[in-house]
Amino acid sequence: MACSDSEVDLGTIPLIALNMSLRKKLGLYLNPRNTVAPDWMALAEAVGFTYLEIKNYEVSKSPTQSVLENWQARSADATVGKLLSVLTELDRKDIVEDLRPLIDEDVSKYRMSLKKKAEPPLQVDEVDSCFPRTPERLGITLDDDPDGAPELFDAFICYCQSDFDFVHEMIRELEQTEYKLKLCVFDRDVLPGSCVWTITSELIERRCKRMVVVISDEYLNSDACDFQTKFALSLSPGARNKRLIPVKYKPMTKPFPSILRFLTLCDYTRPCTQSWFWGRLAKALSLP
């Protein structure tokens, strides 16, 4: 399926190209349960979600947005072209016709942003005499050697500040015992002075084999944790590399994040399995 004006193959445009405003409009069409026309449940089933996953999305404020978000996180097949094809197959041509102009506009903006990123930087005269400089992605952790190999870790720990006591316990149990794992704890290991988002993505993608996500009510309100989790999921669609491991260490009053529902949880809140907790987590982090 291609854009009529520029013949762009929408099958090559990832779902992330569709902005939040358009996703909300899709929700207006698909969120209401409809006995006549296929709704969000039919969309979720068509793109491969299981019955239990679909039932869990029922508690979401916008099930349609949750389905789209998790679909793009777990599948390389999540493209704008595939979405339009599924809607057409479900006989929701009304949605395709009504929203197609907005979809084409989002795709155009996405392609323009990619083009700008690919353009070579503007060359300017060098006026800074402070040499040598440490490249942005080197010399970012305590034991980094800018002239040698970058420091590597077994796992990046995604946490919010209110959960720091549990992070300390994790350090004791995984680093200072027979497991001898090496954790990347941002407040302890990362040097100040660099862009948080650039350094975080570098650590998660290139320096750490896996990422442990410490889930709590406070985690749900953290923009940093949200970015780290979604970035890690984008690197391992469908959890094929077992890259992301969610950990729940205390009871929650808020719903468990829907984007992590399809991952096996390491639950510290169950007394009957607590004695196995650290061994299971250590084994998962030790895998190649």
N, C-alpha and C positions, 0 to 999 in steps of 0.2 A: 504494500500500500504506500503510495507516494503523495507528496504535496503537489497539488495541481499547478501551483505557480512556479515551483523550482525543481520539481521532480526529485525531491529528497526521498530516499528509501526510509520510511518510518520504522521499518524493522531493525534499523541500525541505531535508532535514537533511544537511549535508555529512558526509563520511566521517570527518572529524576529530573528530566527536562520540564515536566509539568509542575507549575508552581502551586502554592497552597491555595490561592484563590480558585483555580480551576478544580482542584481536588474537592474543595468545599461545594462547588457547583455540582460535581458528580455525585456527591453525597446527597444533595437535595433531590436528585432523581432516584438514587438507588437505596438510600437508607430506609424509607418507608416500606414496611412489609406490604407486598402487593400480590393479590391472588390472581391477577390477570396478566401482568407483565413481570418478567424475571427481575429480581431485585439483587441486592449485594450478595446474598447467599449463593445465588446462581453464578455470579461472577467469581466468588471465592472457590466454589467447586470446580468451575471451568479452568481455573489457573492452577489447580492442584492441591488445594488445602483439604485436610481431612475433616471428617464430621466433628471430631472433638475440638479441633482448632476453630472451626466455624462457630460452634456453640460458645466458645470462650469469647469470640469477638462480639457476641450479643450484648455484653456489658459495656462495650466501648461507647463513648459519646458519639462518635461517627464510625460505625463499622466499616463503611466504604474506605475511609482514609486509613484505617488500621490494616485492612486487607492490602491496599496499594503499597503502604509503607513496608509491610513484611514481605510482600511479594518481591519488591525490588531489592530487598536485603538478602533474599535467599535464592534468587534465580537469575541467571544470565539471560533468560528468555523474557524477562520483564521489560518490554519495550513499548513505545507508543503504538507502533504498528500492531503488535500482538494484542494490546488493549482494545484497539478499534476493531480488530478482527473478531475478538471474543464478543464484544458488544453487538456486532453485526450478526454473529451466529446465534446470539441469544434473542434475536429479533428486537433489539433496542436501537433501531436505526434512528429513532427520535432523538436519542442522546447524541449519536454521532452527528446528525444533521445540525442540531442546535449548538453543539459545542465545537464543531470542527474549526470555525474561524479562530476561536480562542486557542485551540490546540495548535493550529498552524503558527499562531503568533508566538506561543511559548517555545515551539520548536525553533523558530527563526531566532529568537533571543538566545536560546541555548547554543545554536550553531555559531552565532556571532561571538559569544563568550569564549568558545573553543578557538575560534579564529584569532581572537585577541591574544589568548594565551600562547598561541603558536608563533605569533609575530616576534621577530628578534627584538631585543631591547634597544632603545634609543642610545646611541653611543655619545658619550660626553667626554670632554677633556678631564683627565684625572688631576684633581687638585688636592688630594689628600696625601700627605707624605708619611702617614703612620703605617709603615710596613714592618713586619708582615702582619696581615690580619687573619684571624681565625675564621674559616668559613662557617656559615650559620649552622650547618648540620654536623660540624665537628666540634670537639671540645665542649660538649653540652652536659656531660655528667662528671661526677667527682673523679673517676678513674679513667676518663678519656685521655688518650694521647693524640693531640692534633696531628702529630707526625707519624703516627702508627695506626694500628687497627682500632676501630671503634669499640667501645665497651658493649658487650652483649649480655642479655639477661634471659632467664628462663620464662619470666612472666612480668607483664606490666600490671600493676594493681590499680584498678579504677575504683575510686572511693570519694566520699565527701568528708569534709572536715569533722563532722559530728560522729563519724564512725572510726576515728583514728585510733581509739583504744583497741578495737578489734584488729586493725592493721598491725599494731604493735604485737599483738598476740600471734598473728600470722607470721610476722618476722621471726619471733622466738621459735615457733613450731616448725617452720619450713627452712629457715636459714641456719639456725643455731643447734640443730639436732642432726641425726644421722642422714637426713634427706639432703642437706648441704645445697639447697637450691639458691639461686640468685634472683632476687626480686627487684623490680624497678619501682621504687616508691618516690613519687614526684617530689614531695617536700624534703626528702632525705638525699636523693641521688642527683637531682637536676640542678645545674648551676643557674644563678639568676642572670638576667640581662638579655634573654632571647625571646622571640615571639612564642607565646604559649602554644598556639595552634600548630605552628610549623614544627616545633620541637616534639609536641605530643604525637603528631602523625608520623614523624621520623622514628620515634621510639617504638610505637605500636607496629608499624609496618616493617621496619628493617632491623631493629635491635632486640625485639622480644619475640620468642617463639609463640607465646600465648598471652591472653589477657584474662585476669580474674576480675569479675565485676561484683563488688560488694553491694548487695541489694538491700535497701531500707526505705522507709518513707521519705527520709531526707534526700536520698539518691534521686527520687523522682522529681525533685525540685531543682536539681543541679544542672545548669547549662553545660558545664564542663563534662560531667558524666554522660550526658545525653550525646554530646559530640563524640566522645571517645567510644561509646558503645556502638553508635551507628557507623563510625569509621571502621571499627574492627569487624562488624558484620559485613560491610561492603567488601572486605578483603577475603571473606570466606563465606560466599553465598551458600545457604542450605547447610551450614556447619560442616562442609565437606572436609575441612582441615582440622576440625575440633579446636579451632583457634580461640574461641571465647567460652569461658566457664563461669556461669552465674553462681554466686554464693549468697545464701540467705542466713544471717547469723542471729537475727532477733525477730520476734513477731511483728507483723505489719498491719496497719489499719487501712491502708489504701490497697487497691487492686495491684496484683503483680504486673509489671510492665508487659504489655501484649507482645512487644517486639522480641521478647526473650522466652515466650511461652513454649516454643518448639524445641528449646534446648534442655538437656538433662540438668537438673538442679542439684547442687551440693548443699544440703540443708543441715545447718548446725542447730536448728531449733528443736529437732526431734531427739529427745533423751535416749530413746532405744537404739539409735544409730550414731550417737555423738562420738562414741569411742572409735568408730571407723572413719570419722570425718577427715582427719588430717592425713591418714594413710591414703585414702581415695584421692584426695586433692593432690597430694604429692606425686602419686603415680600418674595422674592425668597430666601434670606439669612436666613430668620426666620423659614423656613419650617423644620420639623423634619429631 
